[in-house]
Amino acid sequence: MAEVTIVGGGLAGMTAAINLAKRGHDVVVLEREERPGGSPLYHPSGQGSPLRLDAMRAYIGFDLTPGVEPIREMVEVAGGKAMPIDPSLINSYFFERGPRSTSLDAYLHELAREAGVEVRFATPVVSQEEMAQLPPRVIVATGLHFEGFDALRVPYLTSHHFTWKGTCDPDLNYVHMFHDTYTSDYGYTSAFRGIRYVHLFNRRVPISIAERDRFAEHVAKFDGFEIPEWNSFTFPVPAARPGTPRLFCGNKILAGTLAGAMDPVAFFGLHGALVSGRIAAMAIEDGERAWREFRRCVAAYPYAYGISRMMGLQPRFMNVIAFRTIFRRFGYLKPVHRIMQEGVPGYRCLKL
Ligand SMILES: Cc1cc2nc3c(=O)[nH]c(=O)nc-3n(C[C@H](O)[C@H](O)[C@H](O)COP(=O)(O)OP(=O)(O)OC[C@H]3O[C@@H](n4cnc5c(N)ncnc54)[C@H](O)[C@@H]3O)c2cc1C
């Protein structure tokens, strides 16, 4: 029997797998899909995150450079007014997610294969009973999927999403972020490596068709295209409940979104997934040390949850005013960046 079993072959699961295999463990990853790259519902896609590549390499033990590219253009659209942001000021990178050979997922699976990790595709672990039958040394990193949360009874909020993905000119490279009264969270559009992606979400209440259509009007105005059709779905996101974020759940070790390693304000999860994957690997060898490191990384989460809660409670036009003020008066994302440094696992320890 394998020494360590990892459920979920996404960012956190593969980061843990690579680290453990390099340290001589036998590692088996049980992955729901039939190939690397997660759910075809929303991938392939370009996901963005602030990142310091050198600090991240030092922390997770391998280089991400082949899987990422700098974001070239960023625009904040708050209340229908566009404000350009210099992406280099916050070290922002695109990660290609999904099944294509150019994706970060494919790259991590290749690194894992070279390190000797065995990945069993089309092997979902969905129920409490199946979780209970797993061998003792298990990391669960099932991401933004209900099954993992439900099977381990980890509390979550149900977030509501409208998305569209299609193709575009491969030379386009941009992110536009939209804050407006159509959601208390935000919408964004991205174009990267020929993939165009549109996303509007709300972590608290469903988005109405009228709100979605107002967002589509903004996309038509600022991106210059009409959205032909929408996908709508829900998924679980970490909730501010006692014990969240959590590294341990019974005899299981958690990583990635399931561990709550998703920043509560801006909803970035890539960074936290990579960092918590490394911490989960540490937990296999030394639970006490990993717990201390996890707590250090998420120490400011309660404050970040507070800000997130305020964004949900305010009349939404207050958020628009707040975002306009932040971007206009301070020029760029410095205050948001500051919050993230305090509130995202790993940002703090890597000093982005
Ligand atoms: C549409 C979308 C856009 C996003 N955009 C951004 C962004 O721009 N910036 C950012 O920082 N973050 C973004 N995120 C969040 C980011 O993708 C996640 O935080 C990150 O991928 C979490 O890593 P993870 O390892 O926890 O989960 P994932 O990387 O999603 O990996 C989970 C893996 O587990 C597998 N799995 C699921 N259930 C089971 C099961 N029952 N049994 C076995 N395997 C299972 C899945 O197939 C998948 O391979 C976005 C998320 C989505 C869905």
The ligand as an SDF file (V2000), in Angstrom:
LIG
                    3D

 53 58  0  0  0  0  0  0  0  0999 V2000
  -13.6670   29.5200  -12.5180 C   0  0  0  0  0  0  0  0  0  0  0  0
  -12.6160   29.8090  -11.5000 C   0  0  0  0  0  0  0  0  0  0  0  0
  -11.8090   30.9220  -11.6200 C   0  0  0  0  0  0  0  0  0  0  0  0
  -10.8370   31.1920  -10.6700 C   0  0  0  0  0  0  0  0  0  0  0  0
  -10.0080   32.2670  -10.8290 N   0  0  0  0  0  0  0  0  0  0  0  0
   -8.9990   32.4760   -9.9670 C   0  0  0  0  0  0  0  0  0  0  0  0
   -8.0750   33.5380  -10.1660 C   0  0  0  0  0  0  0  0  0  0  0  0
   -8.1560   34.2770  -11.1550 O   0  0  0  0  0  0  0  0  0  0  0  0
   -7.0880   33.7020   -9.2480 N   0  0  0  0  0  0  0  0  0  0  0  0
   -6.9530   32.8840   -8.1610 C   0  0  0  0  0  0  0  0  0  0  0  0
   -6.0150   33.0700   -7.3580 O   0  0  0  0  0  0  0  0  0  0  0  0
   -7.8170   31.8570   -7.9570 N   0  0  0  0  0  0  0  0  0  0  0  0
   -8.8200   31.6370   -8.8270 C   0  0  0  0  0  0  0  0  0  0  0  0
   -9.6810   30.5880   -8.6330 N   0  0  0  0  0  0  0  0  0  0  0  0
   -9.4890   29.7380   -7.4650 C   0  0  0  0  0  0  0  0  0  0  0  0
   -8.3990   28.7010   -7.7220 C   0  0  0  0  0  0  0  0  0  0  0  0
   -8.6510   28.0030   -8.9070 O   0  0  0  0  0  0  0  0  0  0  0  0
   -8.4260   27.7220   -6.5800 C   0  0  0  0  0  0  0  0  0  0  0  0
   -8.3020   28.4330   -5.3710 O   0  0  0  0  0  0  0  0  0  0  0  0
   -7.2810   26.7130   -6.6410 C   0  0  0  0  0  0  0  0  0  0  0  0
   -7.3240   26.0020   -7.8300 O   0  0  0  0  0  0  0  0  0  0  0  0
   -7.4270   25.8130   -5.4560 C   0  0  0  0  0  0  0  0  0  0  0  0
   -6.5510   24.7430   -5.5710 O   0  0  0  0  0  0  0  0  0  0  0  0
   -6.9970   23.3190   -5.0330 P   0  0  0  0  0  0  0  0  0  0  0  0
   -5.8420   22.4210   -5.2090 O   0  0  0  0  0  0  0  0  0  0  0  0
   -7.6390   23.4650   -3.7120 O   0  0  0  0  0  0  0  0  0  0  0  0
   -8.1650   22.8940   -6.0410 O   0  0  0  0  0  0  0  0  0  0  0  0
   -8.0730   22.5690   -7.5980 P   0  0  0  0  0  0  0  0  0  0  0  0
   -6.8660   23.1340   -8.2050 O   0  0  0  0  0  0  0  0  0  0  0  0
   -9.4110   22.9280   -8.1590 O   0  0  0  0  0  0  0  0  0  0  0  0
   -7.9240   20.9880   -7.6220 O   0  0  0  0  0  0  0  0  0  0  0  0
   -8.9060   20.1270   -7.1000 C   0  0  0  0  0  0  0  0  0  0  0  0
   -8.7420   18.7800   -7.7980 C   0  0  0  0  0  0  0  0  0  0  0  0
   -9.4880   17.8060   -7.0890 O   0  0  0  0  0  0  0  0  0  0  0  0
  -10.2190   17.0280   -8.0260 C   0  0  0  0  0  0  0  0  0  0  0  0
  -11.3880   16.5170   -7.2920 N   0  0  0  0  0  0  0  0  0  0  0  0
  -12.4850   17.2110   -6.9190 C   0  0  0  0  0  0  0  0  0  0  0  0
  -13.3360   16.4180   -6.2300 N   0  0  0  0  0  0  0  0  0  0  0  0
  -12.7370   15.2050   -6.1610 C   0  0  0  0  0  0  0  0  0  0  0  0
  -13.1040   13.9630   -5.5690 C   0  0  0  0  0  0  0  0  0  0  0  0
  -14.2630   13.8420   -4.9130 N   0  0  0  0  0  0  0  0  0  0  0  0
  -12.2520   12.9150   -5.6760 N   0  0  0  0  0  0  0  0  0  0  0  0
  -11.0800   13.0300   -6.3510 C   0  0  0  0  0  0  0  0  0  0  0  0
  -10.6870   14.1770   -6.9450 N   0  0  0  0  0  0  0  0  0  0  0  0
  -11.4980   15.2570   -6.8420 C   0  0  0  0  0  0  0  0  0  0  0  0
  -10.5660   17.9920   -9.1330 C   0  0  0  0  0  0  0  0  0  0  0  0
  -10.8750   17.3280  -10.3370 O   0  0  0  0  0  0  0  0  0  0  0  0
   -9.2590   18.7970   -9.2290 C   0  0  0  0  0  0  0  0  0  0  0  0
   -8.3260   18.1910  -10.0810 O   0  0  0  0  0  0  0  0  0  0  0  0
  -10.6730   30.3170   -9.5590 C   0  0  0  0  0  0  0  0  0  0  0  0
  -11.4990   29.1910   -9.4400 C   0  0  0  0  0  0  0  0  0  0  0  0
  -12.4360   28.9260  -10.4030 C   0  0  0  0  0  0  0  0  0  0  0  0
  -13.2800   27.6950  -10.2770 C   0  0  0  0  0  0  0  0  0  0  0  0
  1  2  1  0
  2  3  1  0
  2 52  2  0
  3  4  2  0
  4  5  1  0
  4 50  1  0
  5  6  2  0
  6  7  1  0
  6 13  1  0
  7  8  2  0
  7  9  1  0
  9 10  1  0
 10 11  2  0
 10 12  1  0
 12 13  2  0
 13 14  1  0
 14 15  1  0
 14 50  1  0
 15 16  1  0
 16 17  1  0
 16 18  1  0
 18 19  1  0
 18 20  1  0
 20 21  1  0
 20 22  1  0
 22 23  1  0
 23 24  1  0
 24 25  2  0
 24 26  1  0
 24 27  1  0
 27 28  1  0
 28 29  2  0
 28 30  1  0
 28 31  1  0
 31 32  1  0
 32 33  1  0
 33 34  1  0
 33 48  1  0
 34 35  1  0
 35 36  1  0
 35 46  1  0
 36 37  1  0
 36 45  1  0
 37 38  2  0
 38 39  1  0
 39 40  1  0
 39 45  2  0
 40 41  1  0
 40 42  2  0
 42 43  1  0
 43 44  2  0
 44 45  1  0
 46 47  1  0
 46 48  1  0
 48 49  1  0
 50 51  2  0
 51 52  1  0
 52 53  1  0
M  END
$$$$
